[in-house]
Structures are given as structure tokens and as C-alpha cells.
């Protein structure tokens, strides 16, 4: 009686190899898809950060009201310099609140998700949804410069008050810090301008229709 060949000893066929490659490809696609979905969903980890900034915005509002309530009974007896210093302090808080609002709105829309309730709303800020990361940096630096300038002006107004002592070293460092903010903001703007120009005149940029044709 002839021996029956064992199927397990048969060499793998092309179909078996294709099935193995197909299974490996499907596993790789599944792994890639799961990784990308997880990475994309990780943006929601920033949502609690922006919610925390809203709490900081609430703290600024409470501090603003507290200072305003303290100043109102004293406005009648304050000098012009004292009123100016008090108002500058309130402006400082308002600018800080504006800075927080810009970071919350722009950061959430740029990195997490679109704010659907704001779509088409009459009170939606014009810059909301159009401010990219580069523009956000410029606005943050601009707000910091404005806040630093207000605090610096408040210090110089307080210098005119009687009995108010000023530390020259502290004021020099404050002026130096303010100038550093100004220079940093200028450099940010210049770098963004250069990057935009390089992108405009790059290989993939559209040709200028008004440019004269090259002679051959």
C-alpha cells in the first residue's frame, strides 16, 4: 500500500504567502489607525487646561470688583495722581483678562476643537477662528508689552506721591524687562514676516502674473 503524503509536510504555496502578507498588512493598518486616532484624541487633554484658565479669568474679575469697591469711596478725596494710579491698576487687570480670553479662545480652536456655539453668533470676535499660532504669539507678546507699560507708568505716577519710596534698582530692571518684551515682540514679527515671504516666493508659490517674462 502506497504511503499517503502528509499535508503538513507540503511546502507553502503562493496563496499561503499572500494570506500571510494580507494579514500582516491588515494588522499594520489597524495598528497605524489606532495610533493615529489616539494621538488625534490626545488634543482633548488640553481642554481641562483651558477650563482652568477660565477659573483664572474669574479670579481676575473678582479682584477687579474688589479693587473697584475699595476705590469708589475714596475717589472724592483722591488727588489726580492717585486716581490715575488706581485707574491704571484696573486697566492692568482688564488687559490681563483680555490676554487670558485670547489664549482661551484661540488656543482651544487651534488645538482642540471649534467652538460651535460661537459660529454665526453676533458677538463672535472678528479674530476668533482666523488667528493662527503665529498670530497668537504676536497678540500674547503685544498684550504683555501693554501690561508691562501700564505697570511701569503706574510706578512713575506713584513716584510723584509724597512718602512713596522707589527702589532705583528695581525700576531699572523693570524698564529693562519692558524693553526686552518690546524687542522680543519685534523679533517675533520680523521672523513671521520673513517666514511668510519665504513661503510666498518658494518653489510652490504661484507666479506673479504682472512680472515681466524672462527673455531666452
mmCIF file of the C-alpha atoms, coordinates in Angstrom:
data_MODEL
# 
_entry.id   MODEL 
# 
loop_
_atom_site.group_PDB 
_atom_site.id 
_atom_site.type_symbol 
_atom_site.label_atom_id 
_atom_site.label_alt_id 
_atom_site.label_comp_id 
_atom_site.label_asym_id 
_atom_site.label_entity_id 
_atom_site.label_seq_id 
_atom_site.pdbx_PDB_ins_code 
_atom_site.Cartn_x 
_atom_site.Cartn_y 
_atom_site.Cartn_z 
_atom_site.occupancy 
_atom_site.B_iso_or_equiv 
_atom_site.pdbx_formal_charge 
_atom_site.auth_seq_id 
_atom_site.auth_comp_id 
_atom_site.auth_asym_id 
_atom_site.auth_atom_id 
_atom_site.pdbx_PDB_model_num 
ATOM 1   C CA . UNK A 1 1   ? 0.000   0.000   0.000   1.00 0.00 ? 1   UNK A CA 1 
ATOM 2   C CA . UNK A 1 2   ? 1.430   3.350   -1.074  1.00 0.00 ? 2   UNK A CA 1 
ATOM 3   C CA . UNK A 1 3   ? 2.270   5.917   1.569   1.00 0.00 ? 3   UNK A CA 1 
ATOM 4   C CA . UNK A 1 4   ? -0.186  8.869   1.742   1.00 0.00 ? 4   UNK A CA 1 
ATOM 5   C CA . UNK A 1 5   ? 1.744   12.170  1.726   1.00 0.00 ? 5   UNK A CA 1 
ATOM 6   C CA . UNK A 1 6   ? 1.323   14.258  4.869   1.00 0.00 ? 6   UNK A CA 1 
ATOM 7   C CA . UNK A 1 7   ? -0.303  17.608  4.059   1.00 0.00 ? 7   UNK A CA 1 
ATOM 8   C CA . UNK A 1 8   ? 1.598   19.253  6.936   1.00 0.00 ? 8   UNK A CA 1 
ATOM 9   C CA . UNK A 1 9   ? 4.874   18.500  5.176   1.00 0.00 ? 9   UNK A CA 1 
ATOM 10  C CA . UNK A 1 10  ? 3.760   20.219  1.964   1.00 0.00 ? 10  UNK A CA 1 
ATOM 11  C CA . UNK A 1 11  ? 5.712   23.378  1.078   1.00 0.00 ? 11  UNK A CA 1 
ATOM 12  C CA . UNK A 1 12  ? 3.852   26.693  1.477   1.00 0.00 ? 12  UNK A CA 1 
ATOM 13  C CA . UNK A 1 13  ? 2.134   27.864  -1.656  1.00 0.00 ? 13  UNK A CA 1 
ATOM 14  C CA . UNK A 1 14  ? 1.884   31.386  -3.107  1.00 0.00 ? 14  UNK A CA 1 
ATOM 15  C CA . UNK A 1 15  ? -1.668  31.640  -1.778  1.00 0.00 ? 15  UNK A CA 1 
ATOM 16  C CA . UNK A 1 16  ? -0.473  30.985  1.764   1.00 0.00 ? 16  UNK A CA 1 
ATOM 17  C CA . UNK A 1 17  ? 2.212   33.646  1.401   1.00 0.00 ? 17  UNK A CA 1 
ATOM 18  C CA . UNK A 1 18  ? -0.325  36.153  0.072   1.00 0.00 ? 18  UNK A CA 1 
ATOM 19  C CA . UNK A 1 19  ? -2.655  35.401  3.001   1.00 0.00 ? 19  UNK A CA 1 
ATOM 20  C CA . UNK A 1 20  ? 0.199   35.970  5.458   1.00 0.00 ? 20  UNK A CA 1 
ATOM 21  C CA . UNK A 1 21  ? 1.114   39.251  3.782   1.00 0.00 ? 21  UNK A CA 1 
ATOM 22  C CA . UNK A 1 22  ? -2.533  40.310  3.724   1.00 0.00 ? 22  UNK A CA 1 
ATOM 23  C CA . UNK A 1 23  ? -2.936  39.528  7.439   1.00 0.00 ? 23  UNK A CA 1 
ATOM 24  C CA . UNK A 1 24  ? 0.286   41.393  8.249   1.00 0.00 ? 24  UNK A CA 1 
ATOM 25  C CA . UNK A 1 25  ? -0.855  44.379  6.183   1.00 0.00 ? 25  UNK A CA 1 
ATOM 26  C CA . UNK A 1 26  ? -4.242  44.449  7.913   1.00 0.00 ? 26  UNK A CA 1 
ATOM 27  C CA . UNK A 1 27  ? -2.583  44.308  11.348  1.00 0.00 ? 27  UNK A CA 1 
ATOM 28  C CA . UNK A 1 28  ? -0.204  47.133  10.388  1.00 0.00 ? 28  UNK A CA 1 
ATOM 29  C CA . UNK A 1 29  ? -3.112  49.245  9.104   1.00 0.00 ? 29  UNK A CA 1 
ATOM 30  C CA . UNK A 1 30  ? -5.069  48.561  12.299  1.00 0.00 ? 30  UNK A CA 1 
ATOM 31  C CA . UNK A 1 31  ? -2.087  49.499  14.465  1.00 0.00 ? 31  UNK A CA 1 
ATOM 32  C CA . UNK A 1 32  ? -1.468  52.665  12.444  1.00 0.00 ? 32  UNK A CA 1 
ATOM 33  C CA . UNK A 1 33  ? -5.120  53.676  12.573  1.00 0.00 ? 33  UNK A CA 1 
ATOM 34  C CA . UNK A 1 34  ? -5.378  53.056  16.338  1.00 0.00 ? 34  UNK A CA 1 
ATOM 35  C CA . UNK A 1 35  ? -2.192  55.058  16.971  1.00 0.00 ? 35  UNK A CA 1 
ATOM 36  C CA . UNK A 1 36  ? -3.341  57.998  14.865  1.00 0.00 ? 36  UNK A CA 1 
ATOM 37  C CA . UNK A 1 37  ? -6.807  58.024  16.465  1.00 0.00 ? 37  UNK A CA 1 
ATOM 38  C CA . UNK A 1 38  ? -5.204  58.008  19.923  1.00 0.00 ? 38  UNK A CA 1 
ATOM 39  C CA . UNK A 1 39  ? -2.798  60.807  19.008  1.00 0.00 ? 39  UNK A CA 1 
ATOM 40  C CA . UNK A 1 40  ? -5.558  62.908  17.498  1.00 0.00 ? 40  UNK A CA 1 
ATOM 41  C CA . UNK A 1 41  ? -7.807  62.352  20.513  1.00 0.00 ? 41  UNK A CA 1 
ATOM 42  C CA . UNK A 1 42  ? -4.968  63.408  22.833  1.00 0.00 ? 42  UNK A CA 1 
ATOM 43  C CA . UNK A 1 43  ? -5.780  67.047  21.989  1.00 0.00 ? 43  UNK A CA 1 
ATOM 44  C CA . UNK A 1 44  ? -8.650  66.803  24.467  1.00 0.00 ? 44  UNK A CA 1 
ATOM 45  C CA . UNK A 1 45  ? -6.071  66.613  27.246  1.00 0.00 ? 45  UNK A CA 1 
ATOM 46  C CA . UNK A 1 46  ? -5.714  70.368  26.740  1.00 0.00 ? 46  UNK A CA 1 
ATOM 47  C CA . UNK A 1 47  ? -9.404  71.001  27.407  1.00 0.00 ? 47  UNK A CA 1 
ATOM 48  C CA . UNK A 1 48  ? -9.008  70.979  31.231  1.00 0.00 ? 48  UNK A CA 1 
ATOM 49  C CA . UNK A 1 49  ? -6.120  73.461  30.816  1.00 0.00 ? 49  UNK A CA 1 
ATOM 50  C CA . UNK A 1 50  ? -8.366  75.981  29.062  1.00 0.00 ? 50  UNK A CA 1 
ATOM 51  C CA . UNK A 1 51  ? -11.122 75.347  31.610  1.00 0.00 ? 51  UNK A CA 1 
ATOM 52  C CA . UNK A 1 52  ? -8.577  76.140  34.313  1.00 0.00 ? 52  UNK A CA 1 
ATOM 53  C CA . UNK A 1 53  ? -7.779  79.415  32.558  1.00 0.00 ? 53  UNK A CA 1 
ATOM 54  C CA . UNK A 1 54  ? -11.463 80.341  32.767  1.00 0.00 ? 54  UNK A CA 1 
ATOM 55  C CA . UNK A 1 55  ? -11.175 79.932  36.542  1.00 0.00 ? 55  UNK A CA 1 
ATOM 56  C CA . UNK A 1 56  ? -8.192  82.308  36.443  1.00 0.00 ? 56  UNK A CA 1 
ATOM 57  C CA . UNK A 1 57  ? -10.356 84.728  34.429  1.00 0.00 ? 57  UNK A CA 1 
ATOM 58  C CA . UNK A 1 58  ? -12.987 84.521  37.162  1.00 0.00 ? 58  UNK A CA 1 
ATOM 59  C CA . UNK A 1 59  ? -10.311 85.309  39.754  1.00 0.00 ? 59  UNK A CA 1 
ATOM 60  C CA . UNK A 1 60  ? -9.326  88.420  37.770  1.00 0.00 ? 60  UNK A CA 1 
ATOM 61  C CA . UNK A 1 61  ? -12.955 89.559  37.700  1.00 0.00 ? 61  UNK A CA 1 
ATOM 62  C CA . UNK A 1 62  ? -13.295 89.096  41.474  1.00 0.00 ? 62  UNK A CA 1 
ATOM 63  C CA . UNK A 1 63  ? -10.066 91.031  42.079  1.00 0.00 ? 63  UNK A CA 1 
ATOM 64  C CA . UNK A 1 64  ? -11.211 93.819  39.743  1.00 0.00 ? 64  UNK A CA 1 
ATOM 65  C CA . UNK A 1 65  ? -14.533 94.212  41.566  1.00 0.00 ? 65  UNK A CA 1 
ATOM 66  C CA . UNK A 1 66  ? -12.758 94.115  44.938  1.00 0.00 ? 66  UNK A CA 1 
ATOM 67  C CA . UNK A 1 67  ? -10.370 96.935  43.953  1.00 0.00 ? 67  UNK A CA 1 
ATOM 68  C CA . UNK A 1 68  ? -13.164 98.986  42.379  1.00 0.00 ? 68  UNK A CA 1 
ATOM 69  C CA . UNK A 1 69  ? -15.313 98.737  45.514  1.00 0.00 ? 69  UNK A CA 1 
ATOM 70  C CA . UNK A 1 70  ? -12.335 99.886  47.610  1.00 0.00 ? 70  UNK A CA 1 
ATOM 71  C CA . UNK A 1 71  ? -11.599 102.860 45.341  1.00 0.00 ? 71  UNK A CA 1 
ATOM 72  C CA . UNK A 1 72  ? -15.144 104.197 44.920  1.00 0.00 ? 72  UNK A CA 1 
ATOM 73  C CA . UNK A 1 73  ? -15.498 105.719 48.456  1.00 0.00 ? 73  UNK A CA 1 
ATOM 74  C CA . UNK A 1 74  ? -12.017 107.267 48.177  1.00 0.00 ? 74  UNK A CA 1 
ATOM 75  C CA . UNK A 1 75  ? -12.348 108.863 44.721  1.00 0.00 ? 75  UNK A CA 1 
ATOM 76  C CA . UNK A 1 76  ? -13.712 112.104 46.178  1.00 0.00 ? 76  UNK A CA 1 
ATOM 77  C CA . UNK A 1 77  ? -10.622 112.649 48.337  1.00 0.00 ? 77  UNK A CA 1 
ATOM 78  C CA . UNK A 1 78  ? -8.010  111.322 45.903  1.00 0.00 ? 78  UNK A CA 1 
ATOM 79  C CA . UNK A 1 79  ? -5.582  113.513 44.012  1.00 0.00 ? 79  UNK A CA 1 
ATOM 80  C CA . UNK A 1 80  ? -5.277  113.304 40.226  1.00 0.00 ? 80  UNK A CA 1 
ATOM 81  C CA . UNK A 1 81  ? -2.140  111.195 40.518  1.00 0.00 ? 81  UNK A CA 1 
ATOM 82  C CA . UNK A 1 82  ? -3.825  108.794 42.934  1.00 0.00 ? 82  UNK A CA 1 
ATOM 83  C CA . UNK A 1 83  ? -6.863  108.450 40.665  1.00 0.00 ? 83  UNK A CA 1 
ATOM 84  C CA . UNK A 1 84  ? -4.591  107.834 37.686  1.00 0.00 ? 84  UNK A CA 1 
ATOM 85  C CA . UNK A 1 85  ? -2.677  105.152 39.586  1.00 0.00 ? 85  UNK A CA 1 
ATOM 86  C CA . UNK A 1 86  ? -5.924  103.470 40.675  1.00 0.00 ? 86  UNK A CA 1 
ATOM 87  C CA . UNK A 1 87  ? -7.373  103.523 37.158  1.00 0.00 ? 87  UNK A CA 1 
ATOM 88  C CA . UNK A 1 88  ? -4.143  102.150 35.714  1.00 0.00 ? 88  UNK A CA 1 
ATOM 89  C CA . UNK A 1 89  ? -4.347  99.273  38.172  1.00 0.00 ? 89  UNK A CA 1 
ATOM 90  C CA . UNK A 1 90  ? -7.855  98.485  36.920  1.00 0.00 ? 90  UNK A CA 1 
ATOM 91  C CA . UNK A 1 91  ? -6.688  98.771  33.308  1.00 0.00 ? 91  UNK A CA 1 
ATOM 92  C CA . UNK A 1 92  ? -3.871  96.356  34.111  1.00 0.00 ? 92  UNK A CA 1 
ATOM 93  C CA . UNK A 1 93  ? -6.398  93.764  35.285  1.00 0.00 ? 93  UNK A CA 1 
ATOM 94  C CA . UNK A 1 94  ? -8.570  94.371  32.206  1.00 0.00 ? 94  UNK A CA 1 
ATOM 95  C CA . UNK A 1 95  ? -5.602  93.828  29.873  1.00 0.00 ? 95  UNK A CA 1 
ATOM 96  C CA . UNK A 1 96  ? -4.675  90.651  31.725  1.00 0.00 ? 96  UNK A CA 1 
ATOM 97  C CA . UNK A 1 97  ? -8.265  89.424  31.309  1.00 0.00 ? 97  UNK A CA 1 
ATOM 98  C CA . UNK A 1 98  ? -8.159  90.199  27.582  1.00 0.00 ? 98  UNK A CA 1 
ATOM 99  C CA . UNK A 1 99  ? -4.915  88.251  27.279  1.00 0.00 ? 99  UNK A CA 1 
ATOM 100 C CA . UNK A 1 100 ? -6.463  85.241  29.009  1.00 0.00 ? 100 UNK A CA 1 
ATOM 101 C CA . UNK A 1 101 ? -9.523  85.397  26.761  1.00 0.00 ? 101 UNK A CA 1 
ATOM 102 C CA . UNK A 1 102 ? -7.357  85.470  23.625  1.00 0.00 ? 102 UNK A CA 1 
ATOM 103 C CA . UNK A 1 103 ? -5.366  82.456  24.822  1.00 0.00 ? 103 UNK A CA 1 
ATOM 104 C CA . UNK A 1 104 ? -8.525  80.523  25.780  1.00 0.00 ? 104 UNK A CA 1 
ATOM 105 C CA . UNK A 1 105 ? -10.452 81.129  22.558  1.00 0.00 ? 105 UNK A CA 1 
ATOM 106 C CA . UNK A 1 106 ? -7.578  80.883  20.086  1.00 0.00 ? 106 UNK A CA 1 
ATOM 107 C CA . UNK A 1 107 ? -5.804  78.053  21.875  1.00 0.00 ? 107 UNK A CA 1 
ATOM 108 C CA . UNK A 1 108 ? -8.957  75.943  22.133  1.00 0.00 ? 108 UNK A CA 1 
ATOM 109 C CA . UNK A 1 109 ? -9.938  76.491  18.497  1.00 0.00 ? 109 UNK A CA 1 
ATOM 110 C CA . UNK A 1 110 ? -6.411  75.964  17.152  1.00 0.00 ? 110 UNK A CA 1 
ATOM 111 C CA . UNK A 1 111 ? -5.509  72.873  19.167  1.00 0.00 ? 111 UNK A CA 1 
ATOM 112 C CA . UNK A 1 112 ? -8.690  71.221  20.497  1.00 0.00 ? 112 UNK A CA 1 
ATOM 113 C CA . UNK A 1 113 ? -11.948 71.854  18.648  1.00 0.00 ? 113 UNK A CA 1 
ATOM 114 C CA . UNK A 1 114 ? -14.097 74.523  17.050  1.00 0.00 ? 114 UNK A CA 1 
ATOM 115 C CA . UNK A 1 115 ? -16.448 76.347  19.406  1.00 0.00 ? 115 UNK A CA 1 
ATOM 116 C CA . UNK A 1 116 ? -19.780 75.559  17.732  1.00 0.00 ? 116 UNK A CA 1 
ATOM 117 C CA . UNK A 1 117 ? -21.986 77.897  19.840  1.00 0.00 ? 117 UNK A CA 1 
ATOM 118 C CA . UNK A 1 118 ? -19.884 80.836  18.618  1.00 0.00 ? 118 UNK A CA 1 
ATOM 119 C CA . UNK A 1 119 ? -20.391 80.009  14.928  1.00 0.00 ? 119 UNK A CA 1 
ATOM 120 C CA . UNK A 1 120 ? -22.520 82.732  13.372  1.00 0.00 ? 120 UNK A CA 1 
ATOM 121 C CA . UNK A 1 121 ? -23.074 84.469  16.723  1.00 0.00 ? 121 UNK A CA 1 
ATOM 122 C CA . UNK A 1 122 ? -23.373 88.248  16.536  1.00 0.00 ? 122 UNK A CA 1 
ATOM 123 C CA . UNK A 1 123 ? -20.941 88.685  19.436  1.00 0.00 ? 123 UNK A CA 1 
ATOM 124 C CA . UNK A 1 124 ? -18.271 86.408  17.972  1.00 0.00 ? 124 UNK A CA 1 
ATOM 125 C CA . UNK A 1 125 ? -14.939 88.331  17.875  1.00 0.00 ? 125 UNK A CA 1 
ATOM 126 C CA . UNK A 1 126 ? -13.613 89.020  14.382  1.00 0.00 ? 126 UNK A CA 1 
ATOM 127 C CA . UNK A 1 127 ? -10.224 87.462  15.162  1.00 0.00 ? 127 UNK A CA 1 
ATOM 128 C CA . UNK A 1 128 ? -11.761 84.266  16.525  1.00 0.00 ? 128 UNK A CA 1 
ATOM 129 C CA . UNK A 1 129 ? -11.150 81.355  14.152  1.00 0.00 ? 129 UNK A CA 1 
ATOM 130 C CA . UNK A 1 130 ? -8.747  83.364  11.997  1.00 0.00 ? 130 UNK A CA 1 
ATOM 131 C CA . UNK A 1 131 ? -5.897  83.736  14.485  1.00 0.00 ? 131 UNK A CA 1 
ATOM 132 C CA . UNK A 1 132 ? -3.276  81.053  13.858  1.00 0.00 ? 132 UNK A CA 1 
ATOM 133 C CA . UNK A 1 133 ? -0.445  80.078  16.179  1.00 0.00 ? 133 UNK A CA 1 
ATOM 134 C CA . UNK A 1 134 ? 1.862   82.725  14.721  1.00 0.00 ? 134 UNK A CA 1 
ATOM 135 C CA . UNK A 1 135 ? -0.720  85.479  15.188  1.00 0.00 ? 135 UNK A CA 1 
ATOM 136 C CA . UNK A 1 136 ? -1.456  84.186  18.686  1.00 0.00 ? 136 UNK A CA 1 
ATOM 137 C CA . UNK A 1 137 ? 2.201   84.627  19.652  1.00 0.00 ? 137 UNK A CA 1 
ATOM 138 C CA . UNK A 1 138 ? 2.198   88.216  18.400  1.00 0.00 ? 138 UNK A CA 1 
ATOM 139 C CA . UNK A 1 139 ? -1.000  89.058  20.287  1.00 0.00 ? 139 UNK A CA 1 
ATOM 140 C CA . UNK A 1 140 ? 0.325   87.499  23.501  1.00 0.00 ? 140 UNK A CA 1 
ATOM 141 C CA . UNK A 1 141 ? 3.590   89.430  23.289  1.00 0.00 ? 141 UNK A CA 1 
ATOM 142 C CA . UNK A 1 142 ? 1.675   92.625  22.429  1.00 0.00 ? 142 UNK A CA 1 
ATOM 143 C CA . UNK A 1 143 ? -0.588  92.167  25.448  1.00 0.00 ? 143 UNK A CA 1 
ATOM 144 C CA . UNK A 1 144 ? 2.397   91.513  27.717  1.00 0.00 ? 144 UNK A CA 1 
ATOM 145 C CA . UNK A 1 145 ? 4.076   94.687  26.436  1.00 0.00 ? 145 UNK A CA 1 
ATOM 146 C CA . UNK A 1 146 ? 0.895   96.679  27.114  1.00 0.00 ? 146 UNK A CA 1 
ATOM 147 C CA . UNK A 1 147 ? 0.588   95.253  30.644  1.00 0.00 ? 147 UNK A CA 1 
ATOM 148 C CA . UNK A 1 148 ? 4.255   95.965  31.355  1.00 0.00 ? 148 UNK A CA 1 
ATOM 149 C CA . UNK A 1 149 ? 3.852   99.517  30.068  1.00 0.00 ? 149 UNK A CA 1 
ATOM 150 C CA . UNK A 1 150 ? 0.817   100.136 32.295  1.00 0.00 ? 150 UNK A CA 1 
ATOM 151 C CA . UNK A 1 151 ? 2.649   98.849  35.372  1.00 0.00 ? 151 UNK A CA 1 
ATOM 152 C CA . UNK A 1 152 ? 5.684   100.960 34.508  1.00 0.00 ? 152 UNK A CA 1 
ATOM 153 C CA . UNK A 1 153 ? 3.524   104.055 34.091  1.00 0.00 ? 153 UNK A CA 1 
ATOM 154 C CA . UNK A 1 154 ? 1.812   103.277 37.388  1.00 0.00 ? 154 UNK A CA 1 
ATOM 155 C CA . UNK A 1 155 ? 5.191   103.150 39.134  1.00 0.00 ? 155 UNK A CA 1 
ATOM 156 C CA . UNK A 1 156 ? 6.206   106.541 37.743  1.00 0.00 ? 156 UNK A CA 1 
ATOM 157 C CA . UNK A 1 157 ? 2.888   108.062 38.822  1.00 0.00 ? 157 UNK A CA 1 
ATOM 158 C CA . UNK A 1 158 ? 3.365   106.642 42.313  1.00 0.00 ? 158 UNK A CA 1 
ATOM 159 C CA . UNK A 1 159 ? 6.820   108.231 42.425  1.00 0.00 ? 159 UNK A CA 1 
ATOM 160 C CA . UNK A 1 160 ? 5.145   111.662 42.478  1.00 0.00 ? 160 UNK A CA 1 
ATOM 161 C CA . UNK A 1 161 ? 3.211   110.845 45.654  1.00 0.00 ? 161 UNK A CA 1 
ATOM 162 C CA . UNK A 1 162 ? 4.591   112.077 48.964  1.00 0.00 ? 162 UNK A CA 1 
ATOM 163 C CA . UNK A 1 163 ? 6.139   109.454 51.180  1.00 0.00 ? 163 UNK A CA 1 
ATOM 164 C CA . UNK A 1 164 ? 6.390   106.950 48.351  1.00 0.00 ? 164 UNK A CA 1 
ATOM 165 C CA . UNK A 1 165 ? 9.840   105.384 48.214  1.00 0.00 ? 165 UNK A CA 1 
ATOM 166 C CA . UNK A 1 166 ? 11.225  103.969 44.988  1.00 0.00 ? 166 UNK A CA 1 
ATOM 167 C CA . UNK A 1 167 ? 13.931  101.373 44.588  1.00 0.00 ? 167 UNK A CA 1 
ATOM 168 C CA . UNK A 1 168 ? 16.056  102.595 41.634  1.00 0.00 ? 168 UNK A CA 1 
ATOM 169 C CA . UNK A 1 169 ? 17.492  99.145  41.003  1.00 0.00 ? 169 UNK A CA 1 
ATOM 170 C CA . UNK A 1 170 ? 14.017  97.614  40.817  1.00 0.00 ? 170 UNK A CA 1 
ATOM 171 C CA . UNK A 1 171 ? 12.814  100.282 38.377  1.00 0.00 ? 171 UNK A CA 1 
ATOM 172 C CA . UNK A 1 172 ? 15.879  99.837  36.184  1.00 0.00 ? 172 UNK A CA 1 
ATOM 173 C CA . UNK A 1 173 ? 15.216  96.124  35.983  1.00 0.00 ? 173 UNK A CA 1 
ATOM 174 C CA . UNK A 1 174 ? 11.540  96.789  35.222  1.00 0.00 ? 174 UNK A CA 1 
ATOM 175 C CA . UNK A 1 175 ? 12.441  99.146  32.363  1.00 0.00 ? 175 UNK A CA 1 
ATOM 176 C CA . UNK A 1 176 ? 14.982  96.609  31.074  1.00 0.00 ? 176 UNK A CA 1 
ATOM 177 C CA . UNK A 1 177 ? 12.353  93.860  31.188  1.00 0.00 ? 177 UNK A CA 1 
ATOM 178 C CA . UNK A 1 178 ? 9.867   96.055  29.347  1.00 0.00 ? 178 UNK A CA 1 
ATOM 179 C CA . UNK A 1 179 ? 12.417  96.806  26.613  1.00 0.00 ? 179 UNK A CA 1 
ATOM 180 C CA . UNK A 1 180 ? 13.149  93.076  26.391  1.00 0.00 ? 180 UNK A CA 1 
ATOM 181 C CA . UNK A 1 181 ? 9.452   92.428  25.787  1.00 0.00 ? 181 UNK A CA 1 
ATOM 182 C CA . UNK A 1 182 ? 9.390   95.098  23.075  1.00 0.00 ? 182 UNK A CA 1 
ATOM 183 C CA . UNK A 1 183 ? 12.478  93.712  21.330  1.00 0.00 ? 183 UNK A CA 1 
ATOM 184 C CA . UNK A 1 184 ? 11.143  90.137  21.591  1.00 0.00 ? 184 UNK A CA 1 
ATOM 185 C CA . UNK A 1 185 ? 7.817   91.163  20.066  1.00 0.00 ? 185 UNK A CA 1 
ATOM 186 C CA . UNK A 1 186 ? 9.598   92.955  17.236  1.00 0.00 ? 186 UNK A CA 1 
ATOM 187 C CA . UNK A 1 187 ? 11.793  89.926  16.535  1.00 0.00 ? 187 UNK A CA 1 
ATOM 188 C CA . UNK A 1 188 ? 8.731   87.639  16.540  1.00 0.00 ? 188 UNK A CA 1 
ATOM 189 C CA . UNK A 1 189 ? 7.034   89.895  13.989  1.00 0.00 ? 189 UNK A CA 1 
ATOM 190 C CA . UNK A 1 190 ? 10.164  90.046  11.807  1.00 0.00 ? 190 UNK A CA 1 
ATOM 191 C CA . UNK A 1 191 ? 10.619  86.253  11.887  1.00 0.00 ? 191 UNK A CA 1 
ATOM 192 C CA . UNK A 1 192 ? 6.984   85.681  10.932  1.00 0.00 ? 192 UNK A CA 1 
ATOM 193 C CA . UNK A 1 193 ? 7.309   88.226  8.120   1.00 0.00 ? 193 UNK A CA 1 
ATOM 194 C CA . UNK A 1 194 ? 10.454  86.566  6.770   1.00 0.00 ? 194 UNK A CA 1 
ATOM 195 C CA . UNK A 1 195 ? 8.885   83.095  7.012   1.00 0.00 ? 195 UNK A CA 1 
ATOM 196 C CA . UNK A 1 196 ? 5.783   84.313  5.163   1.00 0.00 ? 196 UNK A CA 1 
ATOM 197 C CA . UNK A 1 197 ? 7.935   85.903  2.455   1.00 0.00 ? 197 UNK A CA 1 
ATOM 198 C CA . UNK A 1 198 ? 9.966   82.702  2.029   1.00 0.00 ? 198 UNK A CA 1 
ATOM 199 C CA . UNK A 1 199 ? 6.744   80.717  1.738   1.00 0.00 ? 199 UNK A CA 1 
ATOM 200 C CA . UNK A 1 200 ? 5.413   83.190  -0.832  1.00 0.00 ? 200 UNK A CA 1 
ATOM 201 C CA . UNK A 1 201 ? 8.483   83.103  -3.082  1.00 0.00 ? 201 UNK A CA 1 
ATOM 202 C CA . UNK A 1 202 ? 9.123   79.391  -2.610  1.00 0.00 ? 202 UNK A CA 1 
ATOM 203 C CA . UNK A 1 203 ? 9.151   76.798  -5.431  1.00 0.00 ? 203 UNK A CA 1 
ATOM 204 C CA . UNK A 1 204 ? 5.469   76.020  -4.982  1.00 0.00 ? 204 UNK A CA 1 
ATOM 205 C CA . UNK A 1 205 ? 4.336   79.637  -4.861  1.00 0.00 ? 205 UNK A CA 1 
ATOM 206 C CA . UNK A 1 206 ? 2.176   80.922  -7.734  1.00 0.00 ? 206 UNK A CA 1 
ATOM 207 C CA . UNK A 1 207 ? 3.902   83.110  -10.282 1.00 0.00 ? 207 UNK A CA 1 
ATOM 208 C CA . UNK A 1 208 ? 3.161   86.803  -10.360 1.00 0.00 ? 208 UNK A CA 1 
ATOM 209 C CA . UNK A 1 209 ? 1.078   87.499  -13.487 1.00 0.00 ? 209 UNK A CA 1 
ATOM 210 C CA . UNK A 1 210 ? 2.357   91.098  -13.612 1.00 0.00 ? 210 UNK A CA 1 
ATOM 211 C CA . UNK A 1 211 ? 6.017   90.022  -13.551 1.00 0.00 ? 211 UNK A CA 1 
ATOM 212 C CA . UNK A 1 212 ? 7.852   90.542  -16.845 1.00 0.00 ? 212 UNK A CA 1 
ATOM 213 C CA . UNK A 1 213 ? 8.589   87.416  -18.846 1.00 0.00 ? 213 UNK A CA 1 
ATOM 214 C CA . UNK A 1 214 ? 12.178  86.236  -18.976 1.00 0.00 ? 214 UNK A CA 1 
ATOM 215 C CA . UNK A 1 215 ? 13.993  86.596  -22.279 1.00 0.00 ? 215 UNK A CA 1 
ATOM 216 C CA . UNK A 1 216 ? 15.550  83.481  -23.757 1.00 0.00 ? 216 UNK A CA 1 
# 
